[in-house]
Structures are given as C-alpha cells and as structure tokens.
C-alpha cells in the first residue's frame, strides 16, 4: 500500500510539473517570414506564411521552423530557381531553415507592454549552422504576444552558391523580416 501511495505521489508531482511547463509555452498562431534582396539588376522578395514558432518561458528558449518551399514569389520561375538552384530545398537537411535560441531578457508575458529583446542562437539554413544574435520587439496585449524582428543574412555564410552569370541579379546580403503572433498553449 505504501508503494502505491508513493507511486501516486510521484505521478501527481510529474503531472504538476508538466502542467506548469504547459503554462509557460507559447505557440505561433501565425508566423510570416519574408526576405528582400537588392541588386543592380532586380530586387527579389518572397513571403512565407507556413513557418512555425514556439517560445518556452521556463528556459527562455525560442525556436522557428521555416519550410524553404513555403516561400512564395511574384514570379513562379524565380520561385523554382530559388528552390532548385540556390536553396536546393529537395536535398535532405536543406528542406527547412531553423532557429534555436535563447531570449536574453526576462519578459513577463502576463503584463501588457512593448519589450525590446535580444536572442542568441543558431541559425541553420542550407545545411549550414551559424551562431547569431538577433534583436526584436515583443508586444504583449491581453494575453496575445507578437514578435517582430529584422536582420541580415549573408548568402556566403550559408554556402549558397550563386552562378557567375547571376551575380548581378542576386544581392550578397538578404534582409529578413519576421512577424510572429503567439498564444499561450493550453493543454487539451
């Protein structure tokens, strides 16, 4: 009987821990990642609305998963070239860009306000991991959380090859914009 009571107490404690962690997880309801490349010949931009993100408050972590084929261009041919020639999104390990990072500031997501933050993490794109620092702004209002951020990515940092005849068409530096809307995860 004592073993049964001890087992029930252990299970109850574990469930309490799981429930407390669930109260500190925010998942993205909608996440939009866009990029812009300026070059002498043409500007290139695309938007991805298939991305996902999660924030885990008990360890201040943030993560993004961005399916490369989810980027939509104005020109279908440009989109095909982007996926097959540059990002090689059909290759194993190249299908997604990911960010796994740590939010450096303490944010109270139960308090409305605007909070400037920095994040230190690993950006993986085109199979190449790079340590990065990012800046962003969280806006918290009535339990909803929005994150915006802008940063630049050097094509060479992720070993994305640009053929010599296209060097004037594609910028060496890509500006990335992030807008993510989160809600508190509620265990079903």
N, C-alpha and C positions, 0 to 999 in steps of 0.2 A: 504494500500500500504506500509506504514511504517513497519507493522508487517511482510509482505512478504519479504521486503528488509532485515530486521533484521534476519529473519529465514534463508535466503540465505547466509548472512554473517556468521551465526553460523555454517551452514552446510559446508561452504567453509573452515572455520577455523578447523573444525573437520577433514575434508579430508586432510588438510595440516599436521595436527598432525599425522594422520595415515600414510601418505606418508613419513613423516620424520622418524617415527619409523621403517617403512619398509626398509629405507635406513640404518638402524643400526642393521639389523638382518642377521646373517649368519647361513645357514643350512648345515648339513653334506651331502656331495655327496657320501662319502663312510666312513664308520667307522668300524674299526676292533678292537675287544676286544679279548684278548687271556689270558689264565692263565696257570700257571705251578705249580705243586705240587710235591715236592721232598720228598720221603720217603725211608726207608731202603729196602723195598721190590720192589717198582716200582715207576717210575716217571709218572705223569699224566699230559697231556696237551690237550688243546682244543682251538678252534678258533671260533669266532662268527663274521660273516660279515653282520648280519641282524640288527645291532644296529643303532640307530639314535641319532642325537645330534643337539642342537640349541644354538647359542650364541646371546644374546640380549644386544647390547652395551649401550643403554640408561640407563640401570640399572646394567650393568656389570654381568649379570647372564649367567650361563651355565647349560645345562641340558642334561642328557643322558637317553635313554631308551634301555634296553638290554633284549631282549626276551630270557629267560633261555633255551628254547628248540632249540634256534638257535646255541648253542654250538655244534661243530662237533668234534668228537674224532676219533682217528685212529681205535679204536675197537668199533663196534656197541653195543656190550654187555655192555661195560663200559659206553657208552652214555645213554643207557636205565637205568642202575643203578644210574647214576648221576641224571637223571630227576625224576625217581620214588622213589628211596630210600633216596637220600640225599637232593636234592633241592625241591622235592615234587612239581614240576612245574605244576602239574594238579590241585593243590589247589588254590582257589580264593585268590588273594593277593600275591601269590608266583610266578606268571607267568613271571614277569619281575623284573629285578634289575633296580633301578633308582638312579640317582644322580641329586640333585638340589642344585646348589651352586652359589657362588659369586666369581668372579675373583677379587683378591685384588689389582692388579696393573692396572694402566691406560695404555692401549695399543692402539697405533694408527694403525689400520688395513689398513690405506691407505699408510703407509710407509713400504717399504721392510726392512726386518731385522729379527733377531733372538731375542726373548724376553722370558726370564725366568719368570715364573709366579707361584703364589700360588692360591689355591682355597679353600674356606671354605664352607662346605655344609653338606648335609645329604645324606648318602648312605643308600639306602633301599634294602635289599636283604633277601630272605627267610622270608619276612614279618616283618623283624626287621630293625628299623631305627637307625643309628648310626651317631653322629656328627663326621666329619672327616676333616682333612686338607690334601691337595694334592699339589704336585709340578709338574710342567710341563714346556714344551717349545713350544711356538708358533713360527713358521717360516712363515713369510709373504713374498710372492713373486708374483708380477704382479697381485695383486688382489685376489690371492688364499691364503688360510690360512690353515696351517697344525698344529695340536696339537699332541704332544707325551707326554706320562706320564707312569711312573711305580710306583706301590705302592703295599703294602702287606695287606692282609685281614686275620684276624684270624677267623677260622671256628667257634670257640666258641662265637665270638662277634655277630654272626647272628643265633645262636642257631641251627646250622646244626649238626645233630646227626650222629655220626659215630659208628656203632656197634662195640662191643669189639673185635670181630674176624677180623675186618678190620683196627684196629688202626695202625698197622704197614704198611698198604697199602696206607694210605692217610695222607699227611702232615697236621699238625695243622695250618700251615701258607701257604697261597696261594699267589703267586706273579702274579699280574695283569698288563698287558701291554695294552696301549691304543694308537691307531693311528687314528686320525680323519682328514679328508680333508673337508674343508668348502668352500662355495662360498657365495657371497652376495645374499641375497634373493631379487629378482626383482618381484614386483607385476605384475601379468599377465594383 
